[in-house]
Amino acid sequence: MKLKQLQAWLRQASFYAEEAYNAPYRSAIARAKREQDDLFMLLIFSEMMGVPNPASYYTLELQPLLLERFHDWHIRMGMPHSPLDNIRCC
């Protein structure tokens, strides 16, 4: 019984140590991910508007997956409605 208690305590201590180590970096990582997602979204939807995308061959198959996230993106960018006429998400 003591061995199981010790293992559980070590697992919990490891979890808290990992959380304490990662806490200062969590917001910076989230911000970098948002910026990367915003740039990627801009490239994809600029292509839909007729601006040539240099990575179009690689991003074309990802478009259906990103349409689900388009609403969150344009709200975060401060646009209350979709900026594109052919995409109605609101």
Biopython code that builds the backbone (N, CA, C, O; Angstrom):
import numpy as np
from Bio.PDB.StructureBuilder import StructureBuilder

atoms = [
    (1, "MET", "N", (0.815, -1.188, 0.000)),
    (1, "MET", "CA", (0.000, 0.000, 0.000)),
    (1, "MET", "C", (0.868, 1.266, 0.000)),
    (1, "MET", "O", (0.505, 2.259, -0.629)),
    (2, "LYS", "N", (1.989, 1.240, 0.684)),
    (2, "LYS", "CA", (2.854, 2.417, 0.744)),
    (2, "LYS", "C", (3.491, 2.711, -0.606)),
    (2, "LYS", "O", (3.687, 3.874, -0.956)),
    (3, "LEU", "N", (3.816, 1.679, -1.363)),
    (3, "LEU", "CA", (4.433, 1.876, -2.672)),
    (3, "LEU", "C", (3.477, 2.607, -3.613)),
    (3, "LEU", "O", (3.897, 3.500, -4.348)),
    (4, "LYS", "N", (2.214, 2.241, -3.597)),
    (4, "LYS", "CA", (1.225, 2.921, -4.440)),
    (4, "LYS", "C", (1.037, 4.368, -4.011)),
    (4, "LYS", "O", (0.881, 5.248, -4.858)),
    (5, "GLN", "N", (1.051, 4.620, -2.727)),
    (5, "GLN", "CA", (0.919, 5.989, -2.232)),
    (5, "GLN", "C", (2.129, 6.825, -2.642)),
    (5, "GLN", "O", (1.994, 7.990, -3.016)),
    (6, "LEU", "N", (3.308, 6.218, -2.568)),
    (6, "LEU", "CA", (4.529, 6.923, -2.968)),
    (6, "LEU", "C", (4.510, 7.235, -4.461)),
    (6, "LEU", "O", (4.889, 8.332, -4.869)),
    (7, "GLN", "N", (4.073, 6.282, -5.275)),
    (7, "GLN", "CA", (3.989, 6.508, -6.718)),
    (7, "GLN", "C", (2.980, 7.614, -7.038)),
    (7, "GLN", "O", (3.232, 8.468, -7.888)),
    (8, "ALA", "N", (1.844, 7.589, -6.352)),
    (8, "ALA", "CA", (0.834, 8.626, -6.580)),
    (8, "ALA", "C", (1.378, 9.991, -6.168)),
    (8, "ALA", "O", (1.152, 10.981, -6.864)),
    (9, "TRP", "N", (2.085, 10.056, -5.057)),
    (9, "TRP", "CA", (2.654, 11.317, -4.593)),
    (9, "TRP", "C", (3.701, 11.827, -5.586)),
    (9, "TRP", "O", (3.738, 13.019, -5.894)),
    (10, "LEU", "N", (4.551, 10.926, -6.086)),
    (10, "LEU", "CA", (5.570, 11.324, -7.062)),
    (10, "LEU", "C", (4.938, 11.802, -8.369)),
    (10, "LEU", "O", (5.420, 12.758, -8.976)),
    (11, "ARG", "N", (3.876, 11.151, -8.798)),
    (11, "ARG", "CA", (3.171, 11.579, -10.008)),
    (11, "ARG", "C", (2.589, 12.983, -9.828)),
    (11, "ARG", "O", (2.678, 13.827, -10.719)),
    (12, "GLN", "N", (1.995, 13.210, -8.658)),
    (12, "GLN", "CA", (1.409, 14.515, -8.378)),
    (12, "GLN", "C", (2.502, 15.587, -8.251)),
    (12, "GLN", "O", (2.334, 16.700, -8.748)),
    (13, "ALA", "N", (3.606, 15.261, -7.598)),
    (13, "ALA", "CA", (4.707, 16.211, -7.465)),
    (13, "ALA", "C", (5.299, 16.545, -8.837)),
    (13, "ALA", "O", (5.645, 17.696, -9.104)),
    (14, "SER", "N", (5.413, 15.547, -9.695)),
    (14, "SER", "CA", (5.922, 15.768, -11.044)),
    (14, "SER", "C", (4.991, 16.681, -11.836)),
    (14, "SER", "O", (5.448, 17.560, -12.567)),
    (15, "PHE", "N", (3.692, 16.470, -11.688)),
    (15, "PHE", "CA", (2.713, 17.311, -12.378)),
    (15, "PHE", "C", (2.843, 18.766, -11.933)),
    (15, "PHE", "O", (2.878, 19.665, -12.772)),
    (16, "TYR", "N", (2.914, 19.009, -10.624)),
    (16, "TYR", "CA", (3.024, 20.379, -10.115)),
    (16, "TYR", "C", (4.353, 21.027, -10.498)),
    (16, "TYR", "O", (4.399, 22.226, -10.774)),
    (17, "ALA", "N", (5.420, 20.256, -10.516)),
    (17, "ALA", "CA", (6.715, 20.806, -10.922)),
    (17, "ALA", "C", (6.686, 21.214, -12.399)),
    (17, "ALA", "O", (7.211, 22.264, -12.770)),
    (18, "GLU", "N", (6.076, 20.385, -13.227)),
    (18, "GLU", "CA", (5.966, 20.705, -14.649)),
    (18, "GLU", "C", (5.100, 21.949, -14.860)),
    (18, "GLU", "O", (5.432, 22.801, -15.684)),
    (19, "GLU", "N", (4.000, 22.058, -14.125)),
    (19, "GLU", "CA", (3.145, 23.239, -14.233)),
    (19, "GLU", "C", (3.888, 24.502, -13.799)),
    (19, "GLU", "O", (3.773, 25.543, -14.445)),
    (20, "ALA", "N", (4.636, 24.413, -12.724)),
    (20, "ALA", "CA", (5.384, 25.578, -12.238)),
    (20, "ALA", "C", (6.469, 25.982, -13.233)),
    (20, "ALA", "O", (6.738, 27.173, -13.398)),
    (21, "TYR", "N", (7.088, 25.027, -13.889)),
    (21, "TYR", "CA", (8.143, 25.326, -14.854)),
    (21, "TYR", "C", (7.553, 25.969, -16.116)),
    (21, "TYR", "O", (8.140, 26.903, -16.662)),
    (22, "ASN", "N", (6.402, 25.478, -16.579)),
    (22, "ASN", "CA", (5.816, 25.948, -17.834)),
    (22, "ASN", "C", (4.998, 27.221, -17.686)),
    (22, "ASN", "O", (4.724, 27.882, -18.688)),
    (23, "ALA", "N", (4.601, 27.583, -16.487)),
    (23, "ALA", "CA", (3.702, 28.728, -16.280)),
    (23, "ALA", "C", (4.219, 30.039, -16.882)),
    (23, "ALA", "O", (3.439, 30.729, -17.538)),
    (24, "PRO", "N", (5.486, 30.423, -16.698)),
    (24, "PRO", "CA", (5.930, 31.722, -17.254)),
    (24, "PRO", "C", (5.916, 31.772, -18.781)),
    (24, "PRO", "O", (5.850, 32.857, -19.358)),
    (25, "TYR", "N", (5.975, 30.629, -19.436)),
    (25, "TYR", "CA", (6.080, 30.594, -20.896)),
    (25, "TYR", "C", (4.743, 30.372, -21.583)),
    (25, "TYR", "O", (4.657, 30.483, -22.806)),
    (26, "ARG", "N", (3.712, 30.065, -20.835)),
    (26, "ARG", "CA", (2.423, 29.697, -21.418)),
    (26, "ARG", "C", (1.836, 30.826, -22.267)),
    (26, "ARG", "O", (1.351, 30.568, -23.368)),
    (27, "SER", "N", (1.866, 32.049, -21.789)),
    (27, "SER", "CA", (1.269, 33.155, -22.553)),
    (27, "SER", "C", (2.099, 33.485, -23.796)),
    (27, "SER", "O", (1.538, 33.814, -24.841)),
    (28, "ALA", "N", (3.411, 33.400, -23.695)),
    (28, "ALA", "CA", (4.256, 33.676, -24.863)),
    (28, "ALA", "C", (4.046, 32.623, -25.951)),
    (28, "ALA", "O", (4.013, 32.951, -27.137)),
    (29, "ILE", "N", (3.908, 31.382, -25.556)),
    (29, "ILE", "CA", (3.665, 30.311, -26.530)),
    (29, "ILE", "C", (2.305, 30.487, -27.179)),
    (29, "ILE", "O", (2.174, 30.314, -28.390)),
    (30, "ALA", "N", (1.291, 30.828, -26.394)),
    (30, "ALA", "CA", (-0.050, 31.039, -26.942)),
    (30, "ALA", "C", (-0.070, 32.216, -27.906)),
    (30, "ALA", "O", (-0.716, 32.145, -28.951)),
    (31, "ARG", "N", (0.630, 33.304, -27.569)),
    (31, "ARG", "CA", (0.694, 34.476, -28.442)),
    (31, "ARG", "C", (1.395, 34.135, -29.759)),
    (31, "ARG", "O", (0.938, 34.539, -30.829)),
    (32, "ALA", "N", (2.496, 33.398, -29.684)),
    (32, "ALA", "CA", (3.215, 33.012, -30.901)),
    (32, "ALA", "C", (2.351, 32.110, -31.781)),
    (32, "ALA", "O", (2.378, 32.231, -33.006)),
    (33, "LYS", "N", (1.597, 31.221, -31.173)),
    (33, "LYS", "CA", (0.711, 30.340, -31.942)),
    (33, "LYS", "C", (-0.391, 31.145, -32.619)),
    (33, "LYS", "O", (-0.715, 30.894, -33.780)),
    (34, "ARG", "N", (-0.973, 32.117, -31.901)),
    (34, "ARG", "CA", (-2.011, 32.966, -32.497)),
    (34, "ARG", "C", (-1.460, 33.759, -33.675)),
    (34, "ARG", "O", (-2.114, 33.867, -34.712)),
    (35, "GLU", "N", (-0.265, 34.312, -33.522)),
    (35, "GLU", "CA", (0.334, 35.086, -34.615)),
    (35, "GLU", "C", (0.599, 34.210, -35.830)),
    (35, "GLU", "O", (0.384, 34.630, -36.967)),
    (36, "GLN", "N", (1.060, 33.009, -35.589)),
    (36, "GLN", "CA", (1.303, 32.079, -36.690)),
    (36, "GLN", "C", (-0.006, 31.687, -37.368)),
    (36, "GLN", "O", (-0.072, 31.622, -38.596)),
    (37, "ASP", "N", (-1.037, 31.428, -36.589)),
    (37, "ASP", "CA", (-2.341, 31.092, -37.148)),
    (37, "ASP", "C", (-2.914, 32.258, -37.949)),
    (37, "ASP", "O", (-3.510, 32.051, -39.006)),
    (38, "ASP", "N", (-2.736, 33.488, -37.448)),
    (38, "ASP", "CA", (-3.244, 34.666, -38.157)),
    (38, "ASP", "C", (-2.559, 34.842, -39.504)),
    (38, "ASP", "O", (-3.212, 35.145, -40.503)),
    (39, "LEU", "N", (-1.262, 34.655, -39.532)),
    (39, "LEU", "CA", (-0.537, 34.772, -40.797)),
    (39, "LEU", "C", (-0.985, 33.703, -41.781)),
    (39, "LEU", "O", (-1.181, 33.981, -42.964)),
    (40, "PHE", "N", (-1.144, 32.490, -41.291)),
    (40, "PHE", "CA", (-1.580, 31.390, -42.146)),
    (40, "PHE", "C", (-2.984, 31.654, -42.683)),
    (40, "PHE", "O", (-3.259, 31.418, -43.859)),
    (41, "MET", "N", (-3.871, 32.147, -41.814)),
    (41, "MET", "CA", (-5.237, 32.470, -42.231)),
    (41, "MET", "C", (-5.227, 33.583, -43.281)),
    (41, "MET", "O", (-5.982, 33.531, -44.252)),
    (42, "LEU", "N", (-4.382, 34.574, -43.088)),
    (42, "LEU", "CA", (-4.285, 35.668, -44.051)),
    (42, "LEU", "C", (-3.839, 35.152, -45.416)),
    (42, "LEU", "O", (-4.385, 35.566, -46.438)),
    (43, "LEU", "N", (-2.875, 34.273, -45.447)),
    (43, "LEU", "CA", (-2.414, 33.711, -46.722)),
    (43, "LEU", "C", (-3.514, 32.943, -47.434)),
    (43, "LEU", "O", (-3.693, 33.073, -48.644)),
    (44, "ILE", "N", (-4.242, 32.149, -46.681)),
    (44, "ILE", "CA", (-5.281, 31.321, -47.308)),
    (44, "ILE", "C", (-6.423, 32.167, -47.843)),
    (44, "ILE", "O", (-6.860, 31.975, -48.978)),
    (45, "PHE", "N", (-6.907, 33.095, -47.043)),
    (45, "PHE", "CA", (-8.051, 33.877, -47.498)),
    (45, "PHE", "C", (-7.667, 34.988, -48.468)),
    (45, "PHE", "O", (-8.525, 35.475, -49.204)),
    (46, "SER", "N", (-6.419, 35.397, -48.489)),
    (46, "SER", "CA", (-6.008, 36.347, -49.530)),
    (46, "SER", "C", (-6.027, 35.649, -50.889)),
    (46, "SER", "O", (-6.319, 36.271, -51.910)),
    (47, "GLU", "N", (-5.719, 34.380, -50.892)),
    (47, "GLU", "CA", (-5.791, 33.634, -52.146)),
    (47, "GLU", "C", (-7.231, 33.535, -52.633)),
    (47, "GLU", "O", (-7.492, 33.598, -53.834)),
    (48, "MET", "N", (-8.167, 33.380, -51.694)),
    (48, "MET", "CA", (-9.573, 33.323, -52.095)),
    (48, "MET", "C", (-10.032, 34.637, -52.710)),
    (48, "MET", "O", (-10.949, 34.661, -53.531)),
    (49, "MET", "N", (-9.393, 35.725, -52.310)),
    (49, "MET", "CA", (-9.770, 37.041, -52.833)),
    (49, "MET", "C", (-8.999, 37.387, -54.110)),
    (49, "MET", "O", (-9.190, 38.470, -54.664)),
    (50, "GLY", "N", (-8.150, 36.506, -54.576)),
    (50, "GLY", "CA", (-7.464, 36.723, -55.833)),
    (50, "GLY", "C", (-6.011, 37.120, -55.705)),
    (50, "GLY", "O", (-5.335, 37.281, -56.721)),
    (51, "VAL", "N", (-5.511, 37.280, -54.510)),
    (51, "VAL", "CA", (-4.101, 37.608, -54.326)),
    (51, "VAL", "C", (-3.323, 36.294, -54.397)),
    (51, "VAL", "O", (-3.623, 35.370, -53.641)),
    (52, "PRO", "N", (-2.349, 36.191, -55.269)),
    (52, "PRO", "CA", (-1.631, 34.917, -55.408)),
    (52, "PRO", "C", (-0.902, 34.519, -54.123)),
    (52, "PRO", "O", (-0.249, 35.339, -53.478)),
    (53, "ASN", "N", (-1.029, 33.279, -53.784)),
    (53, "ASN", "CA", (-0.387, 32.730, -52.590)),
    (53, "ASN", "C", (0.780, 31.860, -53.046)),
    (53, "ASN", "O", (0.571, 30.910, -53.800)),
    (54, "PRO", "N", (1.979, 32.152, -52.617)),
    (54, "PRO", "CA", (3.128, 31.348, -53.069)),
    (54, "PRO", "C", (3.078, 29.901, -52.574)),
    (54, "PRO", "O", (3.733, 29.029, -53.145)),
    (55, "ALA", "N", (2.316, 29.645, -51.530)),
    (55, "ALA", "CA", (2.226, 28.278, -50.995)),
    (55, "ALA", "C", (0.879, 27.638, -51.312)),
    (55, "ALA", "O", (0.419, 26.774, -50.566)),
    (56, "SER", "N", (0.245, 28.045, -52.397)),
    (56, "SER", "CA", (-1.114, 27.584, -52.688)),
    (56, "SER", "C", (-1.199, 26.076, -52.881)),
    (56, "SER", "O", (-2.195, 25.456, -52.508)),
    (57, "TYR", "N", (-0.190, 25.501, -53.444)),
    (57, "TYR", "CA", (-0.208, 24.056, -53.672)),
    (57, "TYR", "C", (-0.312, 23.291, -52.346)),
    (57, "TYR", "O", (-0.955, 22.243, -52.281)),
    (58, "TYR", "N", (0.317, 23.812, -51.305)),
    (58, "TYR", "CA", (0.346, 23.122, -50.016)),
    (58, "TYR", "C", (-0.859, 23.457, -49.138)),
    (58, "TYR", "O", (-1.236, 22.660, -48.278)),
    (59, "THR", "N", (-1.462, 24.621, -49.344)),
    (59, "THR", "CA", (-2.538, 25.053, -48.453)),
    (59, "THR", "C", (-3.936, 24.769, -48.990)),
    (59, "THR", "O", (-4.908, 24.889, -48.244)),
    (60, "LEU", "N", (-4.062, 24.404, -50.236)),
    (60, "LEU", "CA", (-5.380, 24.204, -50.827)),
    (60, "LEU", "C", (-6.168, 23.113, -50.112)),
    (60, "LEU", "O", (-7.364, 23.281, -49.875)),
    (61, "GLU", "N", (-5.545, 22.030, -49.773)),
    (61, "GLU", "CA", (-6.266, 20.935, -49.122)),
    (61, "GLU", "C", (-6.602, 21.236, -47.667)),
    (61, "GLU", "O", (-7.396, 20.513, -47.064)),
    (62, "LEU", "N", (-6.023, 22.277, -47.089)),
    (62, "LEU", "CA", (-6.316, 22.643, -45.707)),
    (62, "LEU", "C", (-7.478, 23.621, -45.586)),
    (62, "LEU", "O", (-7.949, 23.878, -44.478)),
    (63, "GLN", "N", (-7.945, 24.165, -46.687)),
    (63, "GLN", "CA", (-8.984, 25.184, -46.652)),
    (63, "GLN", "C", (-10.258, 24.734, -45.928)),
    (63, "GLN", "O", (-10.779, 25.507, -45.124)),
    (64, "PRO", "N", (-10.781, 23.548, -46.166)),
    (64, "PRO", "CA", (-11.998, 23.143, -45.439)),
    (64, "PRO", "C", (-11.795, 23.089, -43.923)),
    (64, "PRO", "O", (-12.723, 23.377, -43.168)),
    (65, "LEU", "N", (-10.622, 22.734, -43.484)),
    (65, "LEU", "CA", (-10.363, 22.696, -42.050)),
    (65, "LEU", "C", (-10.312, 24.095, -41.450)),
    (65, "LEU", "O", (-10.731, 24.304, -40.311)),
    (66, "LEU", "N", (-9.801, 25.044, -42.211)),
    (66, "LEU", "CA", (-9.659, 26.400, -41.700)),
    (66, "LEU", "C", (-10.948, 27.205, -41.764)),
    (66, "LEU", "O", (-11.080, 28.209, -41.064)),
    (67, "LEU", "N", (-11.888, 26.791, -42.577)),
    (67, "LEU", "CA", (-13.152, 27.514, -42.635)),
    (67, "LEU", "C", (-13.866, 27.484, -41.290)),
    (67, "LEU", "O", (-14.576, 28.427, -40.942)),
    (68, "GLU", "N", (-13.685, 26.419, -40.541)),
    (68, "GLU", "CA", (-14.304, 26.315, -39.226)),
    (68, "GLU", "C", (-13.727, 27.345, -38.262)),
    (68, "GLU", "O", (-14.422, 27.795, -37.351)),
    (69, "ARG", "N", (-12.471, 27.720, -38.451)),
    (69, "ARG", "CA", (-11.811, 28.666, -37.550)),
    (69, "ARG", "C", (-11.878, 30.108, -38.046)),
    (69, "ARG", "O", (-11.391, 31.018, -37.376)),
    (70, "PHE", "N", (-12.476, 30.318, -39.212)),
    (70, "PHE", "CA", (-12.515, 31.652, -39.802)),
    (70, "PHE", "C", (-13.283, 32.634, -38.932)),
    (70, "PHE", "O", (-12.865, 33.784, -38.792)),
    (71, "HIS", "N", (-14.386, 32.212, -38.349)),
    (71, "HIS", "CA", (-15.198, 33.092, -37.503)),
    (71, "HIS", "C", (-14.373, 33.623, -36.330)),
    (71, "HIS", "O", (-14.370, 34.826, -36.069)),
    (72, "ASP", "N", (-13.681, 32.741, -35.628)),
    (72, "ASP", "CA", (-12.851, 33.172, -34.500)),
    (72, "ASP", "C", (-11.779, 34.158, -34.946)),
    (72, "ASP", "O", (-11.463, 35.113, -34.236)),
    (73, "TRP", "N", (-11.234, 33.920, -36.109)),
    (73, "TRP", "CA", (-10.175, 34.790, -36.613)),
    (73, "TRP", "C", (-10.689, 36.202, -36.874)),
    (73, "TRP", "O", (-10.082, 37.171, -36.419)),
    (74, "HIS", "N", (-11.798, 36.333, -37.601)),
    (74, "HIS", "CA", (-12.237, 37.693, -37.948)),
    (74, "HIS", "C", (-12.779, 38.433, -36.728)),
    (74, "HIS", "O", (-12.720, 39.662, -36.686)),
    (75, "ILE", "N", (-13.303, 37.717, -35.736)),
    (75, "ILE", "CA", (-13.711, 38.381, -34.494)),
    (75, "ILE", "C", (-12.471, 38.894, -33.757)),
    (75, "ILE", "O", (-12.472, 40.019, -33.258)),
    (76, "ARG", "N", (-11.417, 38.082, -33.684)),
    (76, "ARG", "CA", (-10.184, 38.494, -33.017)),
    (76, "ARG", "C", (-9.517, 39.664, -33.729)),
    (76, "ARG", "O", (-8.849, 40.478, -33.092)),
    (77, "MET", "N", (-9.693, 39.755, -35.048)),
    (77, "MET", "CA", (-9.125, 40.854, -35.812)),
    (77, "MET", "C", (-9.966, 42.120, -35.710)),
    (77, "MET", "O", (-9.597, 43.152, -36.269)),
    (78, "GLY", "N", (-11.097, 42.054, -35.000)),
    (78, "GLY", "CA", (-11.920, 43.232, -34.796)),
    (78, "GLY", "C", (-12.991, 43.456, -35.847)),
    (78, "GLY", "O", (-13.567, 44.541, -35.917)),
    (79, "MET", "N", (-13.269, 42.455, -36.664)),
    (79, "MET", "CA", (-14.311, 42.578, -37.683)),
    (79, "MET", "C", (-15.567, 41.891, -37.174)),
    (79, "MET", "O", (-15.545, 40.682, -36.944)),
    (80, "PRO", "N", (-16.670, 42.624, -36.990)),
    (80, "PRO", "CA", (-17.874, 41.997, -36.433)),
    (80, "PRO", "C", (-18.529, 40.987, -37.382)),
    (80, "PRO", "O", (-19.206, 40.062, -36.933)),
    (81, "HIS", "N", (-18.330, 41.162, -38.676)),
    (81, "HIS", "CA", (-18.897, 40.234, -39.662)),
    (81, "HIS", "C", (-17.797, 39.777, -40.605)),
    (81, "HIS", "O", (-16.721, 40.373, -40.655)),
    (82, "SER", "N", (-18.070, 38.735, -41.337)),
    (82, "SER", "CA", (-17.094, 38.200, -42.273)),
    (82, "SER", "C", (-16.695, 39.255, -43.307)),
    (82, "SER", "O", (-17.578, 39.883, -43.892)),
    (83, "PRO", "N", (-15.408, 39.473, -43.552)),
    (83, "PRO", "CA", (-14.996, 40.459, -44.544)),
    (83, "PRO", "C", (-15.170, 39.967, -45.976)),
    (83, "PRO", "O", (-15.015, 40.744, -46.918)),
    (84, "LEU", "N", (-15.486, 38.702, -46.151)),
    (84, "LEU", "CA", (-15.640, 38.139, -47.478)),
    (84, "LEU", "C", (-17.119, 37.942, -47.785)),
    (84, "LEU", "O", (-17.870, 37.444, -46.947)),
    (85, "ASP", "N", (-17.534, 38.330, -48.983)),
    (85, "ASP", "CA", (-18.945, 38.229, -49.360)),
    (85, "ASP", "C", (-19.422, 36.788, -49.482)),
    (85, "ASP", "O", (-20.579, 36.489, -49.188)),
    (86, "ASN", "N", (-18.546, 35.904, -49.908)),
    (86, "ASN", "CA", (-18.983, 34.533, -50.160)),
    (86, "ASN", "C", (-18.884, 33.626, -48.928)),
    (86, "ASN", "O", (-19.213, 32.443, -49.017)),
    (87, "ILE", "N", (-18.449, 34.144, -47.807)),
    (87, "ILE", "CA", (-18.374, 33.346, -46.568)),
    (87, "ILE", "C", (-19.248, 34.014, -45.531)),
    (87, "ILE", "O", (-18.923, 35.100, -45.050)),
    (88, "ARG", "N", (-20.344, 33.383, -45.183)),
    (88, "ARG", "CA", (-21.252, 33.901, -44.160)),
    (88, "ARG", "C", (-21.155, 33.001, -42.941)),
    (88, "ARG", "O", (-21.641, 31.870, -42.959)),
    (89, "CYS", "N", (-20.545, 33.486, -41.912)),
    (89, "CYS", "CA", (-20.405, 32.666, -40.696)),
    (89, "CYS", "C", (-21.153, 33.258, -39.514)),
    (89, "CYS", "O", (-21.337, 32.578, -38.504)),
    (90, "CYS", "N", (-21.588, 34.507, -39.614)),
    (90, "CYS", "CA", (-22.258, 35.167, -38.481)),
    (90, "CYS", "C", (-23.736, 35.349, -38.760)),
    (90, "CYS", "O", (-24.461, 35.886, -37.923)),
]
sb = StructureBuilder()
sb.init_structure("model")
sb.init_model(0)
sb.init_chain("A")
sb.init_seg("    ")
for serial, (resi, resn, name, xyz) in enumerate(atoms, 1):
    if name == "N":
        sb.init_residue(resn, " ", resi, " ")
    sb.init_atom(name, np.array(xyz, "f"), 0.0, 1.0, " ", f" {name:<3s}", serial, name[0])
structure = sb.get_structure()
